Amino acid sequence: MKKITTGIVAHVDAGKTTLSEALLYKVGNLRTLGRVDNGDAFLDTDQLEKKRGITIFSHEAKLTTDDLEITLLDTPGHVDFSAQTEETLSVLDYAILVISITDGVTSYTRTLWHLLKRYQVPVFIFVNKVDAIGADRGMALVDIQKNLSESCVDFSKIDDEFYENVAATDDALLEKYLDSGAMSDQDVQNAIVQRKVFPIYFGSALKLTGITEFLAGFSKWTKEKEFSDKFAARCFKISHDTKGERLTWLRILGGSLKAKTELAGEKINQLRSYNGEKFVTITEAAAGEIVAATGLAKTYPGQGFGVGDAPAALLKPVLTYKVNPQDNDLHACLKALQTLEDEDPQLHVTWSEHLQEIHVQVMGKIQLEILEQLMQERFGLNIVFEQGSILYQETITKPIEAVGHFEPLRHYAEVHLLLEPLPRNSGIVFENKCSLEVLTKNWQHQIMTALKSKEHLGVLTASPITDMKITLIGGKGSIVHSVGGDFREATYRAVRQGLMEEKIRQQTILLEPWYDFRLEIGKDQVGRALNDIQRMNGKFSTPENIGERTVISGSAPVAEMQDYAAEVRNYTHGEGNLECVVSGYLPCHNAAEIIKEKNYDPVSDLENTPNSVFCSHGAGHTVTWDKVPETAQYPYAYPLD
C-alpha cells in the first residue's frame, strides 16, 4: 500500500477544513460530515477553533483507501497563524492547495505558493466552491496560471490535449512525447514530484462534488517516497495535551524510532500515533510515519535529527505588544507565555527585569485575541495586550571590517569580522574564512558559536540587524591568557564596533515591514481609496474593474496600513474587503522620525557595547569604538576608505 504524507494549505475561508472532512467522509473514516461553522469538524479539535470556526493549530488525520494510506495535516488558513503552516511544510511529501473559485488567487495564496516553492513541495490544487453562483472554471484556470504558474494543468479530463499540456511544461518531456507520441503514468508522476507540473481539480467540498475524482487522481499521480535505512527525523510542531504533557511531533525521514530510546540526549517515554484528537501508543515508528513523542523537553520546531534543521522561518512577526497582567501575578503570566512560546517560538516572549514588563511578538490582532483566550482557558489568567508597535530592523549598505578586543588582566581575545550587505529579506548569513594559522580551530568555533547564539542589535534604534553577511576573517589569541568567554566578548564588541563605523559613514538603514494588499470596494469609492493609499505612502497598480466592484492591489508600510481595515469597513458600510499579507522589509518611509522617537544611545547600552577593553600597565581599560582600529593588535585586511 502506498503511503503519502500531505498537508492542506489555503487562505482562510477557502474551504480547507471542509475539504479535509469531505475526504475523510468519502473514504469511510467519518460516519457523518462535520461543519466548521457548526464547531463539529473532525480536525478542529480545540475549543477555540470550535468557537471561532477557523483552524488555529495544525492537526493530523489518517485516510485509508484500498491502495493508499494518507497522513493528512490540516494547517491554519489565517495569515496570523502562518508560522504553524510554514513549520509543517518541511515534512510533507505533497501539499494540497485549496483555492476558492469565488476569491481566486489571493495575496496569501501567492505567499503560500512562494513557501511551497521554498520548501520544494509538489502541489495538487483543488479549486473549491464551483457550485457558487457565477463560478467560471475557465476563468479560474486562467487566474491560477497567470498568478501562480503556467505549469498548473487541469487534470479533470485525461485526453490527448491533457498530455500535450503536461508535455509543454518541460522541454525533455515534450521531446520524449513528440518522439513516441505517448506518455507513461510514471512520466507524469515524476513531473509532479519535480514540481514541473501542478495538477488542478475542481469541486465543491461542502457538496462532496469532485471529491471521488480528486482522491482517484491523488492516488494515481503520487509516488511513495523512498527512505534510507539510517535514522533521521524532523520536529515540525510542539504542543501540550489536555493533561499538560509536552508533545514533540516528528516525521521519521529514515530508519525507525523506538519508544524508551534516546533522542538528542533525552529519553522518549511514549510514541503516540494521532488521528484527530484520539491517539494510540506504539512501540516503534517507521520511516515516513508521523508520531508525537513524550518525555522530550529541549526539542523545537524545525529541529533535525540526522538531517539539518529546516530553513529559518520566512514569515515572521512584525508587531510587538506589552502584556498587561491585570490582577494576575506577573511571573505566572510570564511562565504561561513561555509555555506558549515553546509551542510557537515566533512569539519571542521577552522579560525586562528593569521595567518589570513582558513583551510578545505577533503577526496581527487576531493572534492577540487568540492569545488572550488561550491564557484564560489554559492557564486561568485574564490578561490584555497594550502599546502595540512595529518591529523594525536595521542593515548596512557597504562592507566594513569590524574589530572587537577583550583584554582585562589575564584575559585576551581579538576578533576581526567583515560585515557585508545582502539583498532585502535575506536574513543573517555567517561564514568563516579565517586560516587555522591565525586562530586555532577551538577559538574559531567559539567565535562562530558566539555569532550565532545572539540576536545582534543595530545602532540606530536597537532593532535586530538583518540582510547582512558576517564573515570571520582574522583575530588573535593567547595560549597563556585566552580563556572561555574571551572570544565571545570580543565577537559581540566587533559586531557593534562595525555597525558604529557604518553609522558614522551614514551607511546604516532602518527597515520597516510592508504589506502586500488587495482592496475590493465599490466603483464609487475608488477615489477615496487611492487618496488613502497615497497618504499611507503606499504603491498600487492600475485598479481592475470586476462587475460593479473594483480591486486595487499594491503595497504599503505596515505602520500606516495596520488599522486601515476598520476604515474600509466604515466608508464602504461593511461591503469592502481589505486583505493584507506581510511581504517583507523595505527602507523605512519615515526613518528620521522613528530614530528620533526611539532616542537610542548605542554607547550607553552597556549590554551591547561597541567599545573594547585593552590592557596596559597591568590593568584593563576601555577604548572607545572609534579608537579601536588604531589600537588593534591584529592588522586590518580591509582598511576604511
Buried (B, 14 or more C-beta within 10 A) or exposed (E): EEBBBBBBBBBBBBBBBBBBBBBBBBBEBBEEBBBBEEBEBBBBBBEBBBEBBBBBBBBBBBBEBEEBBBBBBBBBBBBBBBBBBBBBBBBBBBBBBBBBBBBBBBBBBBBBBEBBEEBEBBBBBBBBBBEEEEBEBEEBBEBBBEBBBEBBBBBBEEEEEBBBBBBBBBEEBBEBBEEEEEBEEEBBBBBBBEBBBBBBBBBBBBEBBBBEBBBEBBBBBBBEBEBEEEBBBBBBBBBBBEEEBBBBBBBBBBBBBEBEEEBEEBEBEBBBBBBBBEBEEBEEBEBBBBBBBBBBEEBEBBBBBBBEBBEEBBBBBBBBBBBBBEEBEBEEBBEBBEBBBBBBBBBBBBBEEEEEBBBBBBBBBBBBBBBBBBBEEBBEBBBEBEEBEBBBBBBBEEBBBBBBBBBBEEBBBBBBBBBBBBEEBEBBEBBEEBEEEBBEEEBBEBBBEBBEEEEBBBBBBBBBBBBBBBBBBBBBBBEEBBEEEBBBBBBBBBBBBBBBBBBEBEBBBBBBBBBBBBBBBBEEBBEBBBEBBEEBBBEBEEBEEEEEBBBBBBBBBBBBBBEBBEBBBEBBEEEBBBBBBBBBBBEBBBBEEBBEEBEBEBBEBEEBBBBBBBBEEEEBEEBBBBEBBEEBEBEBEEEEE
